[in-house]
Amino acid sequence: MVVDKVQDPGNLGTIIRTCDAAGVDAVYIVKGTVDVYNDKTIRSTMGSIFHLPIVFFESFKEVSEDLYSKGFNIYATTLDGEDVYKTNFKEKVAIVIGNEANGMSEEDTRLCNKK
C-alpha cells in the first residue's frame, strides 16, 4: 500500500490497521503525509503499526522506481479506473491512496501503470 499525502491522522491509522488485517506486506509513506507517529495516528492503528513495515520516501517518483524494480503493478486510485473486482490481486500489486480532498496529483498518477 502506498499512502500519498493523506492529511488526517485517523485516516492514516485506519489505513495501516486495514492493511494489517488484509495481509498487506508493507505501507509506503510519501513525504507530505501526516506524521505516522502522531498520537491520533498511533491510536487509530490499534497496534497494527507494530506489525507492518512502514517505509518512508521523499517523493512518489522514488516509490514508483522502487516498486517497478521489484516487479509491481502500481494502481492509482482514480474515479476513471478499471473495475476493482476485475483486478488480479494475486500478482504484485501496489495501491496508491491519495489526499482526502484532492486525490493523487496528475504527475503521480502518470507514474502509475494502472488505474
Phi and psi in degrees as a GROMACS rama.xvg file:
@    title "Ramachandran Plot"
@    xaxis  label "Phi"
@    yaxis  label "Psi"
@TYPE xy
-117.536  128.26  VAL-2
-111.179  116.741  VAL-3
-115.806  95.184  ASP-4
68.769  29.5865  LYS-5
-66.2437  136.43  VAL-6
-105.229  -26.6292  GLN-7
-86.9731  123.928  ASP-8
-59.1758  -37.9899  PRO-9
-64.7016  -38.6879  GLY-10
-64.1978  -44.6841  ASN-11
-61.9497  -44.7104  LEU-12
-60.3768  -40.8395  GLY-13
-66.4095  -39.1856  THR-14
-61.2189  -46.7743  ILE-15
-61.9487  -44.6672  ILE-16
-62.1892  -42.4142  ARG-17
-66.5264  -40.0999  THR-18
-60.6761  -41.643  CYS-19
-61.1401  -46.8229  ASP-20
-65.6149  -32.3775  ALA-21
-86.4876  -3.79292  ALA-22
81.3764  23.5378  GLY-23
-65.6493  142.708  VAL-24
-76.9772  -32.0537  ASP-25
-164.378  160.36  ALA-26
-119.924  121.761  VAL-27
-95.4098  131.204  TYR-28
-113.845  123.508  ILE-29
-91.7687  139.763  VAL-30
-51.0012  137.175  LYS-31
105.841  -9.97059  GLY-32
-82.0828  149.813  THR-33
-52.7355  154.185  VAL-34
-62.2793  123.137  ASP-35
-60.7552  -29.1977  VAL-36
-96.2839  13.5711  TYR-37
-61.1492  140.025  ASN-38
-52.0914  -45.0619  ASP-39
-67.3575  -37.7718  LYS-40
-61.3809  -49.6657  THR-41
-60.3194  -44.541  ILE-42
-60.7884  -41.2194  ARG-43
-67.7528  -24.5589  SER-44
-72.9849  -20.0338  THR-45
52.0746  38.7292  MET-46
95.8835  -12.8286  GLY-47
-64.8468  -22.4815  SER-48
-60.6398  -22.6615  ILE-49
-89.754  -4.3011  PHE-50
-104.709  -18.817  HIS-51
-117.901  141.46  LEU-52
-67.7305  131.015  PRO-53
-111.508  121.608  ILE-54
-117.739  131.648  VAL-55
-104.47  139.201  PHE-56
-132.122  147.481  PHE-57
-73.4865  -30.7778  GLU-58
-149.396  160.622  SER-59
-68.5212  -29.9785  PHE-60
-58.6605  -42.8421  LYS-61
-62.3287  -40.6659  GLU-62
-60.315  -50.0313  VAL-63
-62.2468  -40.664  SER-64
-61.9251  -43.1039  GLU-65
-62.6095  -47.6939  ASP-66
-68.5253  -42.2875  LEU-67
-63.768  -35.8634  TYR-68
-66.25  -19.8084  SER-69
-99.9801  4.86703  LYS-70
84.596  21.0256  GLY-71
-85.7176  149.885  PHE-72
-90.9456  138.224  ASN-73
-112.239  118.891  ILE-74
-100.647  118.89  TYR-75
-80.9085  136.061  ALA-76
-86.4291  108.586  THR-77
-135.81  163.462  THR-78
-73.2198  -22.1369  LEU-79
-105.696  26.2996  ASP-80
-82.3382  175.163  GLY-81
-74.0539  165.136  GLU-82
-65.1595  121.295  ASP-83
-60.2764  -28.4455  VAL-84
-74.4354  -9.57896  TYR-85
-103.082  6.48013  LYS-86
-86.0598  135.422  THR-87
-89.2477  99.945  ASN-88
-83.5094  4.73657  PHE-89
-84.9375  -16.5138  LYS-90
-83.4358  176.442  GLU-91
-74.2474  112.065  LYS-92
-127.401  134.822  VAL-93
-121.628  126.146  ALA-94
-105.633  131.256  ILE-95
-103.442  124.34  VAL-96
-106.036  119.829  ILE-97
-91.2055  -174.994  GLY-98
-57.0869  141.977  ASN-99
-58.0476  -41.1806  GLU-100
-87.5568  -35.7025  ALA-101
-116.356  -7.26527  ASN-102
69.1491  -153.162  GLY-103
-86.9401  151.066  MET-104
-70.7812  156.584  SER-105
-60.4559  -38.7149  GLU-106
-61.0834  -46.0019  GLU-107
-67.8816  -39.239  ASP-108
-60.3204  -39.2027  THR-109
-64.6029  -23.038  ARG-110
-79.5854  -9.94413  LEU-111
-89.8868  146.941  CYS-112
-97.5049  -3.19137  ASN-113
-141.74  157.893  LYS-114
